[in-house]
């Protein structure tokens, strides 16, 4: 299924392929972005609430694989593991940032 949107990419150091599924109105999502940017981590993100209905449905199905509750923020690394919510030290540890 072809999606009509692209992820927004943020340049930084390589800590793996990091994808942030977020809502534009979510304070915790903003805190995750700020944390990644503070540590100059390369990642990509999408604001799910700003997608059209078809893309929103498709991306929601992708998120559900990691997070059946569809809560935000949902952070996926290397398409192998997931962290849900905001936990500063947990995210830093998970990404191997000292």
C-alpha positions in Angstrom: 0.0 0.0 0.0 1.6 3.3 -1.1 1.4 6.1 1.5 1.2 9.7 0.3 3.3 11.2 3.1 6.9 11.1 4.1 8.5 11.2 7.5 10.3 14.3 8.5 14.0 13.6 9.0 16.1 15.3 11.6 19.9 15.0 11.2 22.3 14.0 13.9 24.4 11.2 15.1 23.5 7.6 14.2 22.0 5.7 17.1 20.2 3.3 14.8 17.1 3.8 12.6 14.8 5.7 14.9 11.1 6.5 14.1 8.9 8.6 16.3 5.2 8.3 15.9 3.7 11.4 17.5 0.8 13.8 17.7 1.3 17.5 17.0 -0.6 18.4 20.2 1.1 16.0 22.5 3.4 17.5 25.1 5.1 14.2 25.8 5.8 13.8 22.1 7.4 17.2 22.0 9.6 16.2 25.0 10.8 13.1 23.2 11.7 15.3 20.2 13.5 17.8 22.4 15.4 15.0 24.1 16.6 13.5 20.8 17.5 16.9 19.5 19.3 17.9 22.7 21.5 14.8 22.2 21.9 15.4 18.5 20.3 12.0 17.6 19.3 11.4 13.9 15.6 10.3 13.7 12.5 10.6 11.7 9.0 11.4 12.9 5.5 11.8 11.7 2.6 13.6 13.3 -0.2 11.0 12.9 -2.9 13.6 13.6 -1.9 15.6 10.6 -2.2 12.8 8.1 -5.2 12.3 5.8 -7.6 9.6 6.8 -6.2 6.9 4.5 -2.6 7.5 5.6 -3.7 7.8 9.2 -5.3 4.4 9.0 -2.2 2.8 7.4 0.2 4.3 9.9 -2.1 3.4 12.8 -1.9 -0.2 11.6 1.9 0.0 11.6 1.9 1.5 15.1 -0.5 -1.1 16.4 2.2 -3.8 15.7 4.3 -2.1 18.4 1.8 -0.5 20.6 -1.7 -2.1 20.5 -3.1 0.8 22.6 -2.1 3.3 19.9 -0.8 5.7 22.5 1.8 8.4 21.9 4.7 8.9 21.7 5.7 5.6 20.2 9.4 5.3 19.5 10.7 2.4 17.3 14.4 1.7 16.8 15.8 -0.5 14.0 12.4 -1.9 13.5 13.1 -4.4 16.3 12.1 -2.7 19.6 9.8 -0.1 20.8 9.5 2.4 23.7 6.1 3.9 24.6 5.7 7.2 26.4 8.3 9.5 27.8 11.0 8.2 30.1 14.1 10.3 29.7 16.6 8.0 31.3 15.0 4.9 29.7 15.3 6.5 26.2 18.9 7.5 26.7 19.8 4.0 28.0 17.9 2.4 25.2 19.8 4.4 22.6 23.2 3.9 24.4 23.6 7.6 25.2 25.6 8.5 28.3 
